[in-house]
């Protein structure tokens, strides 16, 4: 085959067949190109990291609110000791509700006085004069409850109890 003819056939084949294979070649080149791989990995990993950070913040706020509630209940039990032997001991819950709870709950960072509920206050009982205080906190309308609902968790009310043995 003459040299001229082989060049002509090669030119015809490349002009006719190259457009037919070009899109596939572009796709293969695009998929094998390492440029932009970091961006693709970032798009995949970033939402997972963001969700993990969001979950850590949510759990931290829940644990902090539970800890604040426990501290308030413990302080109420200690505060109620001052009423041993006084007439106010019979109406201990009402006295604590009026005098101590507004101060203690407002000092807490995550608790709101409207959601705080004093469940029971036993006046000093027995020879050891043990005082038992039980309270609950409703997360209604709080950030913790809204995030919990977003995650599919039912976060409603937590309750804590404290004993004071003088």
Backbone bond lengths (Angstrom), bond angles and torsions (degrees), N, CA, C in turn:
res aa  C-N    CA-C-N  psi(-1)  N-CA   C-N-CA  omega(-1)  CA-C   N-CA-C  phi
1 X - - - 1.440 - - 1.521 106.89 -
2 X 1.292 114.11 131.95 1.455 117.17 -179.02 1.528 110.57 -67.64
3 X 1.287 113.12 154.28 1.459 121.17 -178.52 1.520 111.82 -61.26
4 X 1.290 117.16 -37.57 1.454 122.20 179.91 1.524 110.91 -63.91
5 X 1.327 116.63 -41.35 1.456 120.96 -177.82 1.530 111.10 -68.95
6 X 1.311 117.65 -39.66 1.455 119.69 179.09 1.531 111.77 -65.23
7 X 1.347 115.78 -36.80 1.466 118.78 176.25 1.514 110.81 -67.50
8 X 1.316 118.33 -36.16 1.454 122.01 -179.60 1.531 109.76 -67.15
9 X 1.325 117.16 -44.89 1.462 121.20 -179.92 1.539 109.56 -64.04
10 X 1.292 116.84 -41.06 1.456 120.67 177.90 1.531 111.18 -63.01
11 X 1.319 116.98 -41.88 1.463 120.93 178.75 1.518 110.89 -65.80
12 X 1.327 117.35 -40.87 1.475 120.11 178.99 1.524 110.41 -66.68
13 X 1.305 116.41 -44.26 1.453 119.07 -179.17 1.528 111.87 -63.53
14 X 1.326 117.20 -41.50 1.456 119.13 179.59 1.509 112.24 -69.57
15 X 1.314 119.27 -33.27 1.461 119.90 179.07 1.523 111.53 -78.55
16 X 1.315 118.29 -28.22 1.464 120.65 -179.21 1.531 111.15 -89.29
17 X 1.313 117.43 -44.63 1.460 120.79 -174.05 1.528 113.85 -86.98
18 X 1.304 118.23 -26.62 1.466 120.04 -177.92 1.522 112.97 -61.44
19 X 1.336 119.23 -44.97 1.481 117.63 177.05 1.524 113.27 -61.91
20 X 1.327 117.61 -28.84 1.466 119.75 -179.92 1.532 111.66 -71.75
21 X 1.303 117.55 -30.83 1.467 120.81 -178.51 1.518 112.89 -98.67
22 X 1.311 118.66 -8.11 1.459 122.11 -173.86 1.537 113.51 -62.37
23 X 1.343 120.25 -47.80 1.467 118.13 -179.58 1.527 112.35 -59.90
24 X 1.289 117.27 -39.78 1.456 119.70 177.82 1.517 110.59 -64.68
25 X 1.263 117.01 -38.79 1.450 121.19 177.56 1.512 111.57 -65.40
26 X 1.309 117.06 -38.70 1.470 120.52 177.98 1.523 110.91 -65.22
27 X 1.310 116.08 -42.33 1.464 119.95 179.61 1.520 110.03 -64.29
28 X 1.325 116.52 -43.87 1.459 119.11 179.05 1.524 111.21 -63.74
29 X 1.323 116.38 -40.81 1.461 119.40 178.57 1.524 110.40 -65.68
30 X 1.333 116.96 -39.29 1.470 120.46 179.63 1.522 111.16 -64.16
31 X 1.337 115.62 -43.61 1.458 119.53 -178.17 1.524 112.47 -70.75
32 X 1.295 117.36 -29.55 1.458 119.59 -178.69 1.530 113.09 -90.99
33 X 1.317 117.58 -7.13 1.454 120.70 -178.78 1.528 109.81 -75.81
34 X 1.343 119.15 127.35 1.463 121.16 -178.99 1.528 113.54 -78.19
35 X 1.323 117.84 -13.44 1.463 118.98 179.50 1.523 109.09 -66.71
36 X 1.320 117.34 133.81 1.459 122.48 -179.82 1.512 113.44 89.85
37 X 1.323 118.14 -1.33 1.465 120.63 179.75 1.523 111.07 -65.41
38 X 1.330 116.48 -36.01 1.466 120.41 179.03 1.529 109.75 -65.14
39 X 1.311 116.41 -40.04 1.469 120.01 178.80 1.521 110.58 -63.99
40 X 1.309 116.60 -43.33 1.463 120.02 179.37 1.526 110.79 -63.45
41 X 1.319 116.99 -42.11 1.461 120.19 178.07 1.525 110.97 -65.07
42 X 1.319 117.10 -38.86 1.457 121.53 178.21 1.527 110.66 -62.59
43 X 1.314 116.69 -42.80 1.469 120.87 -179.75 1.520 110.66 -63.51
44 X 1.302 117.25 -32.26 1.466 120.46 179.46 1.527 111.42 -80.43
45 X 1.317 118.01 -42.32 1.462 122.10 -172.69 1.530 112.87 -83.89
46 X 1.324 118.96 -35.07 1.460 121.65 -174.09 1.527 113.85 -57.52
47 X 1.327 120.48 -46.24 1.475 118.39 178.06 1.524 113.20 -60.56
48 X 1.323 116.40 -34.58 1.470 119.12 178.38 1.522 111.36 -67.87
49 X 1.324 116.68 -42.42 1.467 120.45 178.25 1.528 110.03 -65.33
50 X 1.316 116.74 -41.89 1.465 121.06 178.95 1.529 110.91 -63.24
51 X 1.319 117.45 -41.50 1.467 120.72 177.61 1.517 110.99 -64.89
52 X 1.320 117.53 -38.51 1.456 121.22 178.53 1.529 111.04 -64.77
53 X 1.317 117.50 -44.07 1.471 121.21 177.87 1.529 110.09 -63.35
54 X 1.322 117.25 -42.68 1.462 121.94 178.68 1.526 110.50 -61.28
55 X 1.327 117.39 -41.64 1.459 121.73 179.12 1.531 111.02 -65.95
56 X 1.327 117.30 -39.67 1.464 120.82 178.33 1.522 110.70 -63.82
57 X 1.333 117.82 -41.66 1.467 121.32 178.04 1.519 110.09 -63.64
58 X 1.330 117.40 -42.93 1.457 121.53 -179.78 1.529 111.39 -62.17
59 X 1.314 117.03 -48.36 1.469 120.81 -179.48 1.525 110.50 -64.23
60 X 1.314 116.88 -38.93 1.468 120.52 178.80 1.522 111.53 -63.20
61 X 1.328 116.89 -41.66 1.466 119.83 179.45 1.531 111.11 -67.38
62 X 1.323 117.14 -38.27 1.461 120.44 178.49 1.530 110.51 -64.62
63 X 1.323 116.96 -46.67 1.461 120.68 -179.99 1.527 110.61 -64.86
64 X 1.320 116.65 -38.07 1.461 120.11 178.71 1.526 111.40 -65.69
65 X 1.324 117.67 -41.39 1.466 120.42 178.11 1.528 110.72 -64.80
66 X 1.326 117.30 -40.79 1.462 120.29 177.66 1.529 110.77 -64.56
67 X 1.312 116.70 -39.28 1.462 120.80 177.51 1.528 111.50 -66.42
68 X 1.333 116.84 -42.00 1.463 120.53 177.02 1.525 111.03 -61.15
69 X 1.337 116.51 -41.85 1.460 119.84 178.56 1.524 110.46 -62.99
70 X 1.326 117.30 -43.59 1.463 120.36 178.75 1.526 111.05 -61.53
71 X 1.316 116.63 -40.28 1.465 120.45 179.76 1.525 111.30 -65.89
72 X 1.331 116.86 -41.58 1.470 120.21 178.91 1.525 110.21 -64.06
73 X 1.322 117.48 -43.40 1.469 120.80 180.00 1.531 110.20 -65.04
74 X 1.306 116.74 -40.15 1.465 119.96 177.20 1.536 111.24 -63.29
75 X 1.329 116.22 -44.31 1.470 119.91 178.15 1.525 111.67 -64.34
76 X 1.325 117.72 -35.54 1.471 120.83 176.63 1.531 110.80 -64.40
77 X 1.326 116.07 -40.86 1.466 119.01 178.67 1.527 110.46 -63.66
78 X 1.312 116.73 -41.99 1.476 119.55 177.27 1.525 111.18 -66.62
79 X 1.324 116.83 -40.55 1.466 121.96 -178.80 1.534 110.51 -65.12
80 X 1.324 116.40 -35.24 1.462 119.67 -176.73 1.530 112.69 -70.33
81 X 1.308 117.59 -16.60 1.461 120.60 179.61 1.526 111.81 -61.61
82 X 1.304 117.25 -26.41 1.463 119.73 -179.29 1.529 112.58 -67.59
83 X 1.324 117.37 -14.11 1.463 120.19 -177.97 1.527 113.24 -95.29
84 X 1.308 117.96 5.44 1.470 120.01 178.05 1.527 108.59 -65.05
85 X 1.353 114.88 127.18 1.460 120.75 178.49 1.515 113.63 80.92
86 X 1.308 118.70 1.02 1.469 120.94 178.12 1.522 109.21 -104.26
87 X 1.325 117.89 159.05 1.469 119.87 -178.68 1.530 112.83 -63.01
88 X 1.333 117.79 -24.77 1.458 120.46 -179.03 1.524 112.71 -68.78
89 X 1.325 118.17 -13.02 1.462 121.97 -177.20 1.526 111.39 -63.47
90 X 1.332 117.39 -29.06 1.466 119.77 179.59 1.523 111.62 -71.40
91 X 1.303 117.70 -27.58 1.467 122.10 179.51 1.530 108.91 -116.00
92 X 1.318 114.93 49.89 1.455 120.75 -173.62 1.527 112.60 -61.81
93 X 1.326 118.03 -42.18 1.474 120.43 -179.04 1.527 111.29 -62.17
94 X 1.313 116.27 -45.34 1.470 119.57 -179.31 1.525 110.61 -64.92
95 X 1.313 117.25 -39.74 1.463 121.09 179.53 1.529 111.02 -65.57
96 X 1.338 116.19 -45.06 1.467 119.12 178.39 1.530 111.31 -65.31
97 X 1.331 115.85 -39.82 1.471 120.56 179.29 1.529 110.48 -60.78
98 X 1.281 116.03 -37.61 1.463 120.67 -176.50 1.531 112.28 -81.54
99 X 1.335 117.43 -42.02 1.460 120.30 -170.45 1.535 115.00 -98.59
100 X 1.300 118.24 -42.00 1.465 119.98 -168.91 1.522 114.55 -102.18
101 X 1.314 117.31 -39.64 1.468 119.56 -173.38 1.520 113.00 -60.50
102 X 1.331 120.45 -45.53 1.480 117.69 179.75 1.531 112.96 -57.45
103 X 1.309 117.06 -38.62 1.468 120.44 -178.97 1.525 110.85 -69.98
104 X 1.342 116.88 -47.79 1.467 120.57 -175.41 1.532 112.67 -69.95
105 X 1.316 116.93 -42.13 1.471 119.23 -177.86 1.522 110.64 -71.26
106 X 1.313 117.90 -38.04 1.461 119.72 178.55 1.533 112.03 -68.01
107 X 1.326 116.77 -24.59 1.465 120.01 177.26 1.521 111.70 -75.21
108 X 1.317 116.51 -16.95 1.458 121.14 179.35 1.521 109.99 -79.81
109 X 1.314 116.02 147.24 1.457 120.80 -177.51 1.524 112.52 -78.20
110 X 1.322 118.27 -40.11 1.461 121.07 -171.98 1.523 115.18 -105.57
111 X 1.333 118.01 -7.33 1.461 120.05 -178.19 1.519 110.61 -95.86
112 X 1.334 114.97 144.54 1.466 121.43 177.66 1.533 107.79 -116.59
113 X 1.338 117.73 133.71 1.476 119.82 -175.06 1.530 114.30 -58.22
114 X 1.328 118.08 -30.62 1.468 119.90 -178.82 1.530 112.31 -68.67
115 X 1.314 118.06 -25.04 1.460 121.47 -177.60 1.531 112.53 -96.19
116 X 1.312 117.03 -2.61 1.463 122.31 -179.44 1.519 109.22 -87.54
117 X 1.328 117.41 133.42 1.454 121.84 -177.93 1.527 108.85 -133.71
118 X 1.321 115.69 122.81 1.462 121.35 176.84 1.524 107.02 -86.60
119 X 1.314 117.18 112.68 1.463 121.34 -173.79 1.523 111.32 -82.50
120 X 1.326 116.50 -52.23 1.468 118.28 -179.76 1.518 110.23 -148.39
121 X 1.320 113.01 148.44 1.464 121.62 176.61 1.522 106.16 -138.12
122 X 1.302 115.39 109.02 1.455 116.47 178.90 1.522 108.34 -91.34
123 X 1.315 116.35 127.39 1.465 117.91 175.82 1.527 109.11 -62.23
124 X 1.306 117.18 161.63 1.473 119.89 -178.38 1.527 110.69 -52.65
125 X 1.340 115.11 125.97 1.459 120.45 -175.86 1.510 111.47 -123.70
126 X 1.302 114.99 152.31 1.455 121.89 174.18 1.518 112.62 73.18
127 X 1.315 114.61 178.80 1.466 118.81 -179.03 1.535 112.08 -68.16
128 X 1.333 116.65 -25.78 1.468 119.58 179.72 1.521 112.83 -85.75
129 X 1.342 116.93 -7.55 1.468 122.80 179.28 1.532 111.68 55.95
130 X 1.335 115.98 51.00 1.465 122.38 -179.99 1.531 109.64 -75.72
131 X 1.307 115.91 133.06 1.466 122.68 178.45 1.523 107.82 -111.25
132 X 1.341 116.56 129.96 1.463 122.11 179.24 1.526 108.38 -119.09
133 X 1.322 116.27 124.26 1.465 122.34 178.56 1.527 108.01 -120.68
134 X 1.330 116.44 130.61 1.464 122.05 177.41 1.519 108.12 -126.93
135 X 1.321 116.02 132.63 1.468 121.13 179.69 1.516 109.39 -140.28
136 X 1.325 115.59 160.65 1.463 121.10 177.49 1.519 109.14 -133.93
137 X 1.316 114.50 159.53 1.460 120.44 177.59 1.519 108.08 -132.57
138 X 1.332 115.43 128.62 1.458 121.95 -179.86 1.527 108.48 -97.68
139 X 1.318 116.85 125.97 1.462 121.36 -178.90 1.527 113.12 -82.78
140 X 1.326 118.67 9.30 1.463 121.78 -176.45 1.525 111.37 -54.58
141 X 1.325 115.79 126.10 1.457 121.43 177.04 1.517 114.97 79.55
142 X 1.322 117.35 3.34 1.464 119.50 -178.00 1.526 110.92 -91.72
143 X 1.318 114.57 165.79 1.465 120.93 177.67 1.522 110.50 -61.85
144 X 1.320 116.78 -38.42 1.461 121.17 -178.31 1.527 110.35 -63.00
145 X 1.316 117.59 -42.36 1.462 119.87 179.72 1.520 111.41 -69.18
146 X 1.324 118.55 -40.58 1.463 120.02 -179.60 1.527 111.52 -65.53
147 X 1.326 116.98 -39.38 1.470 119.58 177.03 1.521 110.03 -68.42
148 X 1.323 116.73 -40.25 1.461 120.48 177.61 1.517 112.03 -60.05
149 X 1.324 117.34 -41.62 1.459 120.42 177.45 1.525 111.23 -66.00
150 X 1.328 116.55 -36.06 1.463 120.03 176.84 1.526 110.79 -62.59
151 X 1.317 116.33 -36.82 1.463 121.39 179.73 1.525 112.54 -84.90
152 X 1.334 117.15 -1.82 1.452 120.97 179.74 1.514 113.84 84.47
153 X 1.320 117.21 18.58 1.467 121.60 179.51 1.522 110.12 -102.37
154 X 1.306 116.09 142.96 1.462 120.86 176.92 1.524 108.46 -97.46
155 X 1.312 115.21 102.29 1.463 120.35 179.62 1.517 106.76 -112.93
156 X 1.307 115.94 108.88 1.450 120.07 -176.83 1.509 112.66 -114.00
157 X 1.307 116.07 -79.59 1.458 121.82 -172.98 1.528 109.66 -129.57
158 X 1.317 114.99 139.85 1.458 119.93 171.01 1.524 107.58 -119.32
159 X 1.303 117.58 151.16 1.461 120.04 178.42 1.523 109.23 -135.45
160 X 1.307 113.39 150.84 1.465 121.44 -178.41 1.526 109.26 -137.15
161 X 1.326 115.35 154.77 1.455 121.07 -179.49 1.517 109.01 -134.02
162 X 1.325 115.18 146.33 1.456 119.65 178.66 1.518 109.63 -138.50
163 X 1.318 115.04 139.68 1.462 121.79 176.37 1.520 108.18 -109.48
164 X 1.308 114.81 141.53 1.462 118.81 174.40 1.515 107.11 -123.14
165 X 1.327 115.12 117.94 1.465 121.27 179.10 1.522 106.44 -114.30
166 X 1.329 117.15 109.24 1.477 119.34 -177.47 1.513 112.16 -68.47
